[in-house]
Amino acid sequence: MMKKPYLKKQDEIGPITVWIVDGQQVRKSIDEEFTNFGQHFRFPFIPKNEFWIDREFGPGEQQFFIDHLLVEHRLMASRMSYDRALSRADAVERKERRKTELIKEIQSLKKPDLIENVHKRLLKRYSRHVQVWVVRGELVRGLFFIDFTEGGHDRVYHFVPEKEVWLDDDLGPRERRFVLLHELHERFLMSKGWTYGRAHREASKIEYSCRSHPDKLEESLRREIGRNP
């Protein structure tokens, strides 16, 4: 029997219980598309009256995630499509993020200075033709794209500098290499002319395979690092 992913009861909001969960376990054993948080109508494996939030390794963003989930859950419970509910929930979350002093201060900077503040640590071991950076995910979500999760690269996001891959600092150290593999494989395929959707699906396959067979991870990473332009 699979171990339950619950780590800590975070809050109760009316009938909703907010749980901190082991997101790595969820991604490995249930659904690799689970990211920072989720609710039942997006991920049916989550009980109807529960919100799941992955444990954080970066700055505290839990309240932003809860605000988002409250809107998304309410609208999808009334049969609104996920895409429309997501758009409404993103708007609420974006509004709340922009009230923070950190975002107000950083927004006044020019783009090169913005990127310097977003960059947190260069992973030299995995940087060859492409630089791999751990970035401040809270800033990326507040400044550039509210739905940035886990990672991204310059072939998908216009705000990522050329020849860079970004990894969210909210990822646990044990998960970074799996996400990096996904991003590098996706980037390589998109450099060959693949669409994002097709490249993402293929990258998800190789990521899931290595999550199930972690002994293959380092070899797969070396291959992707070597063939990324």
Helices and strands as residue ranges (DSSP letters): E 6-13, E 16-21, H 23-29, E 37-39, E 50-54, H 62-77, H 82-97, H 101-107, H 111-118, E 119-122, G 124-126, E 131-135, H 137-143, E 151-153, E 164-168, H 173-191, H 196-212, G 214-216, H 217-227
